[in-house]
Amino acid sequence: MSNFPNTRLRRLRRSEALRALIRETKVEVGDLIYPLFVVEGNKMRQEISSMPGLYRLSTDLLPKEVEEIAKFGIPAIILFGIPQKKDEVASSAYHPRGVIQQAIRAIKKTTPDLLVITDVCLCEYTSHGHCGLVVDGYVDNDKTLELLAKTALSHAEAGADMVAPSDMMDGRVKAIRQALDENRFQSIPIMAYAAKYASAFYGPFREAAESAPQFGDRRSYQMDSPNWREALREVEQDIAEGADIVMVKPALPYLDVIRKVRDTYNHPLAAYSVSGEYAMVKAAAQQGWLDERGIVLEMLTAIKRAGADIIITYYAKEAARWL
């Protein structure tokens, strides 16, 4: 039953000061993580064609980049490496002088207080582009676990503040937690890509990371997009295995999943606003079809409103300016 005219909800919308005073959801710079793509070599700054404004950077260019990120107040970055050498066993992923290991050391020398998170997966490092070891044409879950744990440990030894397994192998959080604990890295947290869907929104990332599978697809290990109850099972399993933060990926097409996870678990929750989300907005903005600032802030607010505590976004630097 309406109480109009006594109740007028528009009263509190009359000015920006009033709207801000009662605003229920606020995105802050401290909520954001900025992804970086790192390549081997020197003075390498390669623009990613499907992600305008973003670049692959060689290690020697990282200090300037991370200093800028830190000045924006962005608290953390997540690193993705593109090695020169790829093979069947992803040996560059866990080599002590690998591209990510070198990047971690360079960043920590420059901005020691910036949180360095590392993506732990094999897809960028395998010659076939899959996220695990391939045996008889199929990604072998259990044989992959040892290499994922070895990769995460090498990142911790190089100085990473947090590791983030994104491969979607069963049991990988447990394997990584055990490897870290056995080597006196009990304090290194794990941010698990818990509900990572097989998504068409990853296309630009695969160009950026040079990680497209050379045969088949990743649907046998990444989640099927129609399922949300399965996402809760994935999150539950990762928490039981020792995940400190859980993640839903992608973000915008899976706001309902973010909300379901938030309503079910009390763990810190991250959401990854992926490359396809960035590319669509950037392309439309370049055509003058969208207000880029307005769209991005609305998207980030929607992800936060759905329940995410942390947002990984390629728009982190622009958002930091706008916020």
C-alpha positions as CSV (number, residue, x, y, z in Angstrom):
1,M,0.0,0.0,0.0
2,S,1.5,3.3,-1.0
3,N,2.1,6.0,1.5
4,F,2.3,8.8,-1.1
5,P,2.4,11.7,-0.7
6,N,3.8,11.3,2.8
7,T,6.5,9.0,1.5
8,R,8.5,10.5,-1.3
9,L,11.5,8.4,-2.2
10,R,12.8,11.0,-4.6
11,R,13.6,13.4,-1.7
12,L,16.9,11.6,-1.1
13,R,17.8,11.7,-4.8
14,R,17.6,15.5,-5.1
15,S,21.3,16.2,-5.1
16,E,24.6,14.3,-5.4
17,A,25.4,15.1,-1.7
18,L,22.1,13.4,-0.6
19,R,22.6,10.5,-3.0
20,A,26.2,9.9,-1.7
21,L,25.0,10.1,1.9
22,I,22.7,7.1,1.6
23,R,24.7,5.2,-1.1
24,E,24.5,1.5,-0.3
25,T,27.4,0.2,-2.4
26,K,30.7,2.0,-2.8
27,V,33.6,0.9,-5.0
28,E,37.0,2.0,-3.7
29,V,40.4,1.9,-5.2
30,G,41.5,-0.4,-2.4
31,D,39.1,-3.0,-3.8
32,L,40.9,-3.3,-7.1
33,I,43.6,-5.6,-8.5
34,Y,45.4,-4.7,-11.8
35,P,46.5,-7.5,-14.2
36,L,49.9,-7.3,-15.9
37,F,51.3,-9.3,-18.8
38,V,55.0,-9.9,-18.7
39,V,57.3,-11.1,-21.5
40,E,60.9,-12.0,-21.7
41,G,63.4,-9.7,-23.3
42,N,64.3,-6.0,-23.0
43,K,62.5,-2.8,-23.8
44,M,59.5,-4.8,-24.9
45,R,56.2,-2.9,-24.9
46,Q,53.8,-4.7,-27.1
47,E,50.2,-3.3,-27.4
48,I,47.5,-6.0,-27.2
49,S,45.4,-5.4,-30.3
50,S,42.1,-6.7,-28.9
51,M,42.7,-4.8,-25.6
52,P,43.5,-1.2,-26.6
53,G,45.5,0.6,-24.0
54,L,47.0,-2.5,-22.5
55,Y,50.5,-3.9,-23.2
56,R,52.8,-6.8,-22.7
57,L,55.9,-5.5,-20.8
58,S,59.4,-6.9,-20.4
59,T,60.8,-7.1,-16.9
60,D,63.0,-4.0,-17.3
61,L,59.9,-1.9,-17.9
62,L,58.0,-3.1,-14.9
63,P,59.6,-0.7,-12.3
64,K,58.1,2.4,-13.9
65,E,54.8,0.7,-14.5
66,V,54.3,-0.6,-10.9
67,E,55.4,2.8,-9.5
68,E,52.5,4.4,-11.4
69,I,50.1,1.7,-10.2
70,A,51.2,2.2,-6.6
71,K,50.7,6.0,-6.9
72,F,47.1,5.4,-7.9
73,G,46.6,3.7,-4.6
74,I,45.9,0.3,-6.2
75,P,47.0,-2.2,-3.6
76,A,47.8,-5.3,-5.7
77,I,48.7,-6.6,-9.2
78,I,48.3,-10.1,-10.6
79,L,51.0,-11.3,-13.0
80,F,50.7,-13.4,-16.2
81,G,53.8,-14.6,-17.9
82,I,54.6,-15.2,-21.6
83,P,57.8,-17.2,-21.9
84,Q,60.0,-17.5,-25.0
85,K,60.2,-21.3,-24.5
86,K,57.2,-23.5,-24.4
87,D,57.2,-27.3,-24.1
88,E,55.0,-30.3,-23.2
89,V,55.7,-30.1,-19.5
90,A,55.6,-26.3,-19.0
91,S,59.1,-26.2,-17.7
92,S,59.3,-22.4,-18.0
93,A,56.5,-22.1,-15.5
94,Y,58.5,-23.3,-12.5
95,H,62.1,-22.4,-13.6
96,P,63.8,-20.3,-10.9
97,R,64.7,-17.8,-13.6
98,G,61.4,-17.9,-15.4
99,V,59.7,-14.7,-16.6
100,I,57.3,-14.5,-13.6
101,Q,60.0,-15.3,-11.1
102,Q,62.2,-12.5,-12.5
103,A,59.3,-10.1,-12.6
104,I,58.4,-10.7,-9.0
105,R,62.0,-9.9,-7.9
106,A,62.1,-6.7,-10.1
107,I,58.7,-5.5,-8.7
108,K,59.7,-6.2,-5.1
109,K,62.9,-4.1,-5.5
110,T,60.9,-1.2,-6.8
111,T,57.6,-1.2,-4.8
112,P,58.0,-3.6,-1.9
113,D,54.6,-2.7,-0.4
114,L,52.6,-3.4,-3.6
115,L,51.0,-6.8,-3.2
116,V,52.2,-9.2,-5.9
117,I,49.8,-12.0,-6.8
118,T,50.8,-14.6,-9.3
119,D,48.5,-16.6,-11.6
120,V,49.4,-20.2,-11.3
121,C,48.5,-22.1,-14.4
122,L,50.4,-24.0,-17.2
123,C,48.5,-22.7,-20.3
124,E,50.9,-19.9,-21.1
125,Y,53.9,-22.3,-20.8
126,T,52.7,-25.5,-22.6
127,S,53.3,-26.0,-26.3
128,H,49.7,-27.2,-26.6
129,G,48.1,-24.4,-24.7
130,H,46.2,-26.5,-22.2
131,C,46.3,-25.8,-18.4
132,G,47.8,-29.2,-17.5
133,L,49.8,-32.1,-18.8
134,V,48.2,-33.9,-21.8
135,V,48.3,-37.7,-21.8
136,D,46.7,-39.5,-24.7
137,G,45.0,-36.4,-25.8
138,Y,43.4,-35.6,-22.5
139,V,44.4,-33.3,-19.7
140,D,45.6,-35.5,-16.8
141,N,44.3,-34.0,-13.6
142,D,46.5,-35.8,-11.0
143,K,49.8,-35.6,-13.0
144,T,49.2,-31.8,-13.3
145,L,49.0,-31.2,-9.6
146,E,52.7,-31.7,-8.9
147,L,53.7,-29.1,-11.5
148,L,51.1,-26.6,-10.3
149,A,52.5,-27.0,-6.7
150,K,56.0,-26.7,-8.0
151,T,55.1,-23.5,-9.9
152,A,53.4,-21.9,-6.9
153,L,56.4,-22.7,-4.7
154,S,58.8,-21.1,-7.2
155,H,56.7,-17.9,-7.1
156,A,56.7,-17.9,-3.3
157,E,60.5,-18.4,-3.3
158,A,60.8,-15.4,-5.7
159,G,58.9,-13.2,-3.3
160,A,55.2,-13.4,-4.3
161,D,52.8,-12.2,-1.7
162,M,49.9,-14.5,-2.9
163,V,49.4,-17.3,-5.4
164,A,46.2,-17.7,-7.5
165,P,45.7,-21.1,-9.1
166,S,43.4,-20.7,-12.2
167,D,43.8,-24.1,-13.9
168,M,40.6,-25.7,-12.5
169,M,42.2,-29.1,-11.7
170,D,40.5,-31.0,-8.9
171,G,42.7,-30.9,-5.7
172,R,45.1,-28.2,-6.8
173,V,44.5,-26.0,-3.8
174,K,45.4,-28.8,-1.5
175,A,48.5,-29.7,-3.4
176,I,49.7,-26.1,-3.4
177,R,48.9,-25.5,0.2
178,Q,50.9,-28.6,1.2
179,A,53.9,-27.6,-0.9
180,L,53.9,-24.1,0.5
181,D,53.5,-25.3,4.1
182,E,56.2,-28.0,3.8
183,N,58.7,-25.3,2.6
184,R,57.9,-22.8,5.4
185,F,55.6,-20.6,3.3
186,Q,52.6,-21.1,5.7
187,S,52.0,-17.4,5.6
188,I,51.5,-17.2,1.8
189,P,47.7,-17.1,1.0
190,I,46.0,-18.8,-1.9
191,M,43.3,-17.0,-3.9
192,A,41.6,-19.8,-5.8
193,Y,39.8,-19.3,-9.1
194,A,37.1,-21.4,-7.5
195,A,34.2,-21.0,-10.0
196,K,35.9,-20.4,-13.3
197,Y,33.6,-20.9,-16.2
198,A,34.4,-22.0,-19.8
199,S,33.6,-18.7,-21.3
200,A,33.7,-16.9,-24.7
201,F,34.6,-13.8,-22.8
202,Y,38.3,-15.0,-22.5
203,G,39.1,-14.4,-26.2
204,P,41.2,-11.2,-25.9
205,F,43.1,-12.7,-22.9
206,R,44.2,-15.7,-25.0
207,E,45.7,-13.3,-27.5
208,A,47.4,-11.3,-24.8
209,A,48.9,-14.4,-23.0
210,E,49.4,-16.4,-26.2
211,S,47.6,-19.2,-24.4
212,A,44.9,-20.5,-26.8
213,P,44.7,-24.3,-26.8
214,Q,46.2,-25.8,-30.0
215,F,43.5,-28.5,-30.0
216,G,40.1,-29.0,-28.5
217,D,38.9,-26.6,-25.7
218,R,38.9,-26.4,-21.9
219,R,35.4,-27.5,-21.2
220,S,36.5,-30.8,-19.6
221,Y,38.0,-28.8,-16.7
222,Q,36.5,-25.3,-16.7
223,M,32.9,-25.0,-15.5
224,D,29.8,-25.3,-17.7
225,S,28.2,-21.9,-17.9
226,P,24.5,-22.9,-17.1
227,N,25.5,-24.3,-13.7
228,W,25.4,-22.4,-10.4
229,R,24.9,-25.2,-7.9
230,E,28.1,-26.7,-9.2
231,A,29.9,-23.4,-8.5
232,L,29.0,-23.7,-4.8
233,R,30.5,-27.2,-4.8
234,E,33.7,-25.9,-6.3
235,V,33.9,-23.1,-3.8
236,E,33.2,-25.4,-0.9
237,Q,35.9,-27.8,-2.0
238,D,38.5,-25.1,-2.4
239,I,37.8,-23.7,1.0
240,A,38.1,-27.2,2.5
241,E,41.5,-27.6,0.8
242,G,42.8,-24.3,2.2
243,A,41.8,-21.4,-0.1
244,D,42.0,-18.1,1.7
245,I,40.1,-16.1,-1.0
246,V,37.7,-17.6,-3.5
247,M,36.9,-16.2,-6.9
248,V,34.2,-16.2,-9.6
249,K,35.3,-15.7,-13.2
250,P,34.0,-14.0,-15.4
251,A,32.3,-11.3,-13.3
252,L,29.6,-9.4,-15.2
253,P,27.8,-12.3,-16.9
254,Y,27.9,-14.3,-13.6
255,L,26.6,-11.7,-11.1
256,D,24.0,-14.2,-9.9
257,V,26.8,-16.7,-9.1
258,I,28.7,-14.0,-7.2
259,R,25.6,-13.4,-5.1
260,K,25.0,-17.1,-4.5
261,V,28.6,-17.5,-3.3
262,R,28.4,-14.4,-1.1
263,D,25.1,-15.6,0.5
264,T,26.5,-19.1,1.2
265,Y,30.1,-18.4,2.4
266,N,31.9,-15.9,4.6
267,H,35.2,-16.2,2.8
268,P,36.7,-13.1,1.1
269,L,35.3,-13.1,-2.4
270,A,37.0,-11.9,-5.6
271,A,35.5,-11.5,-9.0
272,Y,37.5,-11.2,-12.3
273,S,36.1,-8.7,-14.8
274,V,37.7,-10.4,-17.8
275,S,39.2,-9.4,-21.1
276,G,36.0,-9.7,-23.1
277,E,34.2,-7.3,-20.7
278,Y,37.1,-4.8,-21.1
279,A,37.3,-5.2,-24.9
280,M,33.6,-4.7,-25.5
281,V,33.4,-1.5,-23.5
282,K,36.7,-0.1,-24.9
283,A,35.6,-0.8,-28.5
284,A,32.2,0.8,-28.0
285,A,33.7,3.8,-26.3
286,Q,36.2,4.3,-29.1
287,Q,33.2,4.4,-31.5
288,G,31.5,7.0,-29.3
289,W,28.6,4.7,-28.6
290,L,29.1,4.6,-24.8
291,D,30.2,6.8,-22.0
292,E,33.2,4.8,-21.0
293,R,33.6,6.3,-17.5
294,G,29.9,5.9,-16.7
295,I,29.8,2.3,-18.0
296,V,32.9,1.2,-16.2
297,L,31.9,2.6,-12.8
298,E,28.4,1.1,-13.2
299,M,29.9,-2.3,-14.0
300,L,32.3,-2.2,-11.0
301,T,29.4,-1.1,-8.8
302,A,27.3,-4.0,-10.0
303,I,30.1,-6.5,-9.3
304,K,30.5,-5.0,-5.8
305,R,26.8,-4.9,-5.2
306,A,26.5,-8.6,-6.1
307,G,28.8,-9.4,-3.2
308,A,32.5,-9.2,-4.4
309,D,35.0,-7.8,-1.9
310,I,37.8,-7.7,-4.5
311,I,37.6,-6.9,-8.2
312,I,40.3,-7.8,-10.7
313,T,39.9,-5.4,-13.6
314,Y,41.9,-4.1,-16.6
315,Y,40.2,-0.8,-15.9
316,A,41.9,-0.5,-12.5
317,K,44.1,2.5,-13.4
318,E,41.3,4.4,-15.1
319,A,38.9,3.6,-12.3
320,A,41.4,4.8,-9.7
321,R,41.4,8.2,-11.5
322,W,37.7,8.4,-11.8
323,L,37.0,7.3,-8.2
